[in-house]
Each structure stands twice: as structure tokens, then as C-alpha cells.
């Protein structure tokens, strides 16, 4: 994505786009639609609560890692340079991360 202005609207678009990629990949992992990922098997519920966890938890860690690699790739190289656009790339990386954090912080376990 390339936006010619550094505006609040562009910041929002970067954040929502990164969050959207993370969410979509997470859901596709859980649904078995991607070969390189699957359910998050780290979440288990205690048998003392009256049941044994057998569900497919969303693999948010994979979704966020994929989004970081995919969405940020264009800006990482540019942010490390001394060119005038490096400040904008740093800002875009920050906004991308903000979007992914919103997705991660709003995940919850529902039974």
C-alpha cells in the first residue's frame, strides 16, 4: 500500500489492513484452509471445570506473525535507509503494529 500523505486516515488504513490480514489468516488456519498452520493447541481448560477442551482455538500467533512478515515487508527495508521516506516507513510500521495489537488484545476464549 502506498499513500502519498501522512494523515490520520492513512494511518487508520495501515492499521486496519494489517489487522485484517492477521484476522483472515487466523481464521483460515482454524478452519484448516491453510497448509502451514492449524489450530492453536496451547489453550487447554482444566478438567476441574467439568469438561475437557477439544475445540480448535484460533492460531492468532501465526496470523500476527504472517501479517507482520507480509504487510511490513515493503516498509522494513525502507525504514532502515537514510532516504526521506524512511520516517514515513517507520510510521507505517508503527501503524501496522497497532492494528495487529488491537486484534491480539481483543481475542478471548469462548466456550
N, CA and C of each residue as an Amber inpcrd file, in Angstrom:
protein
   333
   0.8230000  -1.1740000   0.0000000   0.0000000   0.0000000   0.0000000
   0.8720000   1.2430000   0.0000000   0.5160000   2.1810000  -0.7930000
   1.2390000   3.4440000  -0.8260000   0.2290000   4.5750000  -0.7340000
   0.4390000   5.4330000   0.2220000  -0.4040000   6.6090000   0.3780000
   0.5090000   7.8090000   0.3420000   0.1470000   8.8100000  -0.4330000
   1.0330000   9.9490000  -0.6540000   1.0850000  10.9040000   0.5240000
   0.1140000  10.8490000   1.4030000   0.0870000  11.7620000   2.5340000
   0.1960000  11.0020000   3.8460000   0.7990000  11.6540000   4.8140000
   0.8760000  11.0760000   6.1610000  -0.2650000  11.6620000   6.9790000
  -1.4240000  11.0750000   6.8420000  -2.6160000  11.5870000   7.5140000
  -3.1550000  10.5640000   8.5080000  -4.0690000  10.9910000   9.3240000
  -4.7220000  10.0670000  10.2580000  -5.4730000   8.9840000   9.5010000
  -6.0470000   9.3740000   8.3700000  -6.7910000   8.4070000   7.5580000
  -5.8640000   7.3320000   6.9990000  -4.6890000   7.7410000   6.5310000
  -3.7110000   6.7670000   6.0170000  -3.2280000   5.8640000   7.1460000
  -3.0350000   6.4340000   8.3230000  -2.6170000   5.6370000   9.4850000
  -3.6690000   4.5790000   9.8070000  -4.9250000   4.9840000   9.7690000
  -6.0190000   4.0490000  10.0330000  -6.0470000   2.9380000   8.9820000
  -5.8500000   3.2910000   7.7250000  -5.8620000   2.2870000   6.6540000
  -4.7380000   1.2750000   6.8550000  -3.5610000   1.7380000   7.2510000
  -2.4570000   0.8100000   7.5200000  -2.8090000  -0.1200000   8.6800000
  -3.3390000   0.4410000   9.7440000  -3.6750000  -0.3640000  10.9180000
  -4.7630000  -1.3890000  10.5990000  -5.8130000  -0.9620000   9.9370000
  -6.9340000  -1.8640000   9.6540000  -6.5480000  -2.9180000   8.6290000
  -5.6700000  -2.5710000   7.7010000  -5.2180000  -3.5470000   6.7080000
  -4.3770000  -4.6370000   7.3610000  -3.4730000  -4.2460000   8.2290000
  -2.6340000  -5.2250000   8.9170000  -3.4780000  -6.1120000   9.8250000
  -4.4280000  -5.5030000  10.5180000  -5.3320000  -6.2720000  11.3770000
  -6.1780000  -7.2330000  10.5400000  -6.6190000  -6.7790000   9.3850000
  -7.4370000  -7.6220000   8.5100000  -6.6860000  -8.8410000   8.0050000
  -5.4330000  -8.6490000   7.6360000  -4.6140000  -9.7870000   7.1910000
  -4.4280000 -10.7650000   8.3410000  -4.0910000 -10.2530000   9.5230000
  -3.8950000 -11.1260000  10.6910000  -5.1670000 -11.9100000  11.0050000
  -6.3050000 -11.2450000  10.9800000  -7.5780000 -11.8970000  11.2860000
  -7.9230000 -12.9590000  10.2490000  -7.7710000 -12.6170000   8.9770000
  -8.1090000 -13.5610000   7.9050000  -7.2320000 -14.8030000   7.9650000
  -5.9430000 -14.6140000   8.1560000  -5.0310000 -15.7700000   8.2290000
  -5.3560000 -16.6110000   9.4580000  -5.6420000 -15.9680000  10.5790000
  -6.0020000 -16.6870000  11.8070000  -7.2320000 -17.5640000  11.5830000
  -8.2540000 -17.0090000  10.9920000  -9.4920000 -17.7690000  10.7470000
  -9.2730000 -18.8970000   9.7480000  -8.4930000 -18.6540000   8.7070000
  -8.2140000 -19.6980000   7.7230000  -7.4010000 -20.8290000   8.3430000
  -6.5110000 -20.5040000   9.2660000  -5.7580000 -21.5510000   9.9800000
  -6.7110000 -22.4310000  10.7810000  -7.5810000 -21.7910000  11.5230000
  -8.5150000 -22.5370000  12.3780000  -9.4810000 -23.3880000  11.5760000
  -9.8190000 -22.9410000  10.3790000 -10.7450000 -23.6890000   9.5190000
 -10.0540000 -24.7550000   8.6850000  -8.7320000 -24.8650000   8.8170000
  -7.9920000 -25.8760000   8.0680000  -7.8040000 -25.5320000   6.5990000
  -7.8990000 -24.2710000   6.2510000  -7.8010000 -23.8580000   4.8570000
  -6.3770000 -23.4930000   4.4300000  -5.4330000 -23.5280000   5.3560000
  -4.0270000 -23.2550000   5.0400000  -3.1870000 -24.4510000   5.4480000
  -2.2090000 -24.7850000   4.6450000  -1.4070000 -25.9800000   4.8900000
  -0.3500000 -25.7970000   5.9700000   0.1620000 -24.6050000   6.1550000
   1.3010000 -24.3910000   7.0490000   0.9050000 -24.0500000   8.4790000
  -0.3580000 -24.0920000   8.7960000  -0.7830000 -23.7760000  10.1580000
  -2.0560000 -24.5460000  10.4830000  -2.4430000 -24.4830000  11.7130000
  -3.6560000 -25.1570000  12.1530000  -4.1710000 -24.5170000  13.4160000
  -4.8400000 -25.2950000  14.2260000  -5.3990000 -24.7990000  15.4770000
  -4.2890000 -24.4790000  16.4720000  -4.5910000 -23.5930000  17.3900000
  -3.6850000 -23.2970000  18.4890000  -3.9410000 -24.3470000  19.5660000
  -3.0070000 -25.2350000  19.7400000  -3.1770000 -26.3280000  20.7100000
  -2.6430000 -25.9850000  22.0960000  -2.2170000 -24.7370000  22.3090000
  -1.6770000 -24.3530000  23.6130000  -2.7700000 -24.0340000  24.6230000
  -3.9870000 -23.8320000  24.1630000  -5.0810000 -23.4920000  25.0760000
  -5.7770000 -24.7710000  25.5180000  -5.7680000 -24.9860000  26.8100000
  -6.4680000 -26.1370000  27.3760000  -7.2450000 -25.6740000  28.5950000
  -8.3250000 -26.3320000  28.8610000  -9.1300000 -25.9930000  30.0240000
  -8.9370000 -27.0840000  31.0680000  -8.9890000 -26.7020000  32.3010000
  -8.7830000 -27.6240000  33.3990000  -9.9520000 -28.6130000  33.5080000
  -9.6470000 -29.9100000  33.7070000 -10.7340000 -30.8810000  33.8970000
 -11.6010000 -30.5590000  35.1170000 -11.0590000 -29.8000000  36.0640000
 -11.8210000 -29.4230000  37.2460000 -13.0210000 -28.5510000  36.8850000
 -13.0080000 -27.9700000  35.7030000 -14.1200000 -27.1300000  35.2870000
 -15.2570000 -27.9530000  34.6790000 -15.1190000 -29.2540000  34.6570000
 -16.2220000 -30.0950000  34.2340000 -16.1870000 -30.5380000  32.7890000
 -15.1830000 -30.1870000  32.0420000 -15.1040000 -30.6620000  30.6670000
 -13.6580000 -30.6700000  30.2110000 -13.4160000 -31.3470000  29.1230000
 -12.0780000 -31.3820000  28.5490000 -12.1020000 -30.6220000  27.2310000
 -11.1320000 -29.7420000  27.0490000 -11.0620000 -28.9210000  25.8490000
 -10.7800000 -29.7990000  24.6430000 -11.6100000 -29.7020000  23.6250000
 -11.3970000 -30.4740000  22.3980000 -11.6410000 -29.6130000  21.1700000
 -11.7080000 -28.3220000  21.4040000 -12.0050000 -27.4110000  20.2970000
 -10.7840000 -27.0080000  19.5090000 -11.0050000 -26.1530000  18.5460000
  -9.9360000 -25.6240000  17.6960000  -9.8150000 -24.1370000  17.9810000
  -8.8360000 -23.7890000  18.7820000  -8.6350000 -22.3780000  19.1050000
  -7.9790000 -21.6470000  17.9410000  -8.2910000 -20.3840000  17.8310000
  -7.6940000 -19.5660000  16.7750000  -6.1930000 -19.4300000  16.9960000
  -5.4340000 -19.6290000  15.9390000  -3.9820000 -19.5380000  15.9980000
  -3.5650000 -18.0950000  15.7070000  -3.8390000 -17.2140000  16.6610000
  -3.5770000 -15.7840000  16.4870000  -2.0900000 -15.4990000  16.3460000
  -1.2530000 -16.2800000  17.0110000   0.1960000 -16.0590000  16.9190000
   0.6790000 -16.2270000  15.4790000   0.1840000 -17.2470000  14.7890000
   0.5770000 -17.4500000  13.3950000   0.0300000 -16.3300000  12.5190000
  -1.2210000 -15.9460000  12.7340000  -1.8270000 -14.8820000  11.9400000
  -1.0840000 -13.5630000  12.0780000  -0.6950000 -13.2330000  13.2860000
   0.0350000 -11.9870000  13.5170000   1.4300000 -12.0630000  12.9100000
   2.1050000 -13.1930000  13.0850000   3.4450000 -13.3440000  12.5080000
   3.4000000 -13.2520000  10.9840000   2.4010000 -13.8800000  10.3790000
   2.2690000 -13.8150000   8.9240000   2.0040000 -12.3820000   8.4710000
   1.0890000 -11.7070000   9.1430000   0.7600000 -10.3260000   8.7730000
   1.9800000  -9.4250000   8.9230000   2.7440000  -9.6360000   9.9740000
   3.9520000  -8.8260000  10.1810000   4.9250000  -9.0210000   9.0270000
   5.1440000 -10.2590000   8.6270000   6.0560000 -10.5400000   7.5230000
   5.5180000  -9.9860000   6.2030000   4.2620000 -10.2440000   5.9390000
   3.6580000  -9.8800000   4.6540000   3.4260000  -8.3720000   4.5150000
   2.7660000  -7.7850000   5.4820000   2.3660000  -6.3800000   5.3790000
   3.5580000  -5.4360000   5.5870000   4.4560000  -5.8110000   6.4960000
   5.5750000  -4.9210000   6.8200000   6.7420000  -5.0160000   5.8500000
   6.7690000  -6.0260000   5.0070000   7.9600000  -6.2950000   4.1950000
   8.4110000  -5.0870000   3.3790000   7.5100000  -4.3770000   2.8080000
   7.8550000  -3.2270000   1.9770000   8.4840000  -2.1010000   2.7890000
   8.0560000  -1.9370000   4.0230000   8.4910000  -0.8070000   4.8350000
   9.7640000  -1.0830000   5.6280000  10.0610000  -2.3410000   5.9050000
  11.2230000  -2.6650000   6.7310000  12.5120000  -2.1930000   6.0730000
  12.6960000  -2.5240000   4.8320000  13.9150000  -2.1280000   4.1120000
  14.0060000  -0.6080000   4.0080000  12.9120000   0.0250000   3.6790000
  12.8910000   1.4750000   3.5290000  13.1490000   2.1910000   4.8550000
  12.6490000   1.6430000   5.9460000  12.8230000   2.2640000   7.2630000
  14.2820000   2.2730000   7.6920000  15.0550000   1.3230000   7.2100000
  16.4710000   1.2340000   7.5780000  17.3660000   2.1520000   6.7500000
  16.8290000   2.7360000   5.7170000  17.6360000   3.5850000   4.8380000
  17.6910000   5.0150000   5.3790000  18.4760000   5.8270000   4.7200000
  18.5820000   7.2370000   5.1120000  17.7940000   8.1300000   4.1570000
  16.9900000   7.5240000   3.3260000  16.1840000   8.2860000   2.3650000
  15.0700000   9.0390000   3.0960000  14.5450000  10.0820000   2.4610000
  13.4850000  10.8810000   3.0940000  12.2390000  10.0780000   3.4670000
  11.9390000   9.0170000   2.7440000  10.7410000   8.2200000   3.0360000
  10.9090000   7.2960000   4.2310000  12.0990000   7.2280000   4.8240000
  12.3090000   6.2930000   5.9280000  11.4600000   6.6520000   7.1450000
  11.2390000   7.9350000   7.3950000  10.3860000   8.3440000   8.5220000
   8.9520000   7.8830000   8.2950000   8.4760000   7.9970000   7.0820000
   7.1220000   7.5440000   6.7600000   7.0220000   6.0300000   6.9080000
   8.0560000   5.3260000   6.4820000   8.0530000   3.8680000   6.6200000
   8.0110000   3.4610000   8.0850000   8.7660000   4.1650000   8.9270000
   8.7210000   3.8860000  10.3710000   7.3220000   4.1240000  10.9290000
   6.6860000   5.1930000  10.4790000   5.3250000   5.4930000  10.9170000
   4.3630000   4.3990000  10.4470000   4.5200000   3.9560000   9.2030000
   3.6500000   2.9050000   8.6850000   3.8560000   1.5980000   9.4430000
   5.0930000   1.2760000   9.7750000   5.3570000   0.0740000  10.5720000
   4.6760000   0.1720000  11.9340000   4.7380000   1.3460000  12.5260000
   4.0740000   1.5630000  13.8130000   2.5610000   1.3620000  13.6870000
   1.9680000   1.9150000  12.6470000   0.5200000   1.7930000  12.4530000
   0.1200000   0.3520000  12.1460000   0.9340000  -0.3540000  11.3760000
   0.6670000  -1.7730000  11.1080000   0.6650000  -2.5660000  12.4140000
   1.6540000  -2.2960000  13.2600000   1.7520000  -2.9910000  14.5460000
   0.5540000  -2.6620000  15.4350000   0.1200000  -1.4190000  15.4110000
  -1.0390000  -1.0210000  16.2120000  -2.2760000  -1.8220000  15.8150000
  -2.4700000  -2.0210000  14.5310000  -3.6060000  -2.8180000  14.0700000
  -3.5320000  -4.2570000  14.5440000  -2.3370000  -4.8350000  14.4800000
  -2.1760000  -6.2240000  14.9420000  -2.3800000  -6.3370000  16.4500000
  -1.9570000  -5.3330000  17.1870000  -2.1510000  -5.3520000  18.6430000
  -3.6260000  -5.3140000  19.0100000  -4.3950000  -4.5490000  18.2770000
  -5.8410000  -4.4750000  18.5480000  -6.4710000  -5.8510000  18.3790000
  -6.1100000  -6.5540000  17.3180000  -6.6470000  -7.9040000  17.0970000
  -6.2160000  -8.8260000  18.2340000  -4.9400000  -8.8150000  18.5580000
  -4.4170000  -9.6990000  19.6020000  -5.0420000  -9.4020000  20.9610000
  -5.1720000  -8.1380000  21.3090000  -5.7060000  -7.7610000  22.6230000
  -7.2020000  -8.0000000  22.7590000  -7.8920000  -8.2020000  21.6530000
  -9.3380000  -8.4190000  21.7200000  -9.7440000  -9.8720000  21.5080000
  -8.7720000 -10.7530000  21.4330000  -9.0780000 -12.1850000  21.3390000
  -9.4890000 -12.6810000  22.7230000 -10.4690000 -13.5660000  22.7540000
 -10.8980000 -14.1350000  24.0310000 -11.3730000 -15.5620000  23.8110000
 -11.3400000 -16.3220000  24.8670000 -11.7880000 -17.7120000  24.8080000
 -13.2860000 -17.7430000  25.0700000 -14.0260000 -18.3610000  24.1610000
 -15.4640000 -18.5470000  24.3400000 -15.7930000 -20.0210000  24.2100000
 -16.5850000 -20.4960000  25.1050000 -16.9980000 -21.9010000  25.0660000
 -18.4700000 -21.9900000  24.7200000
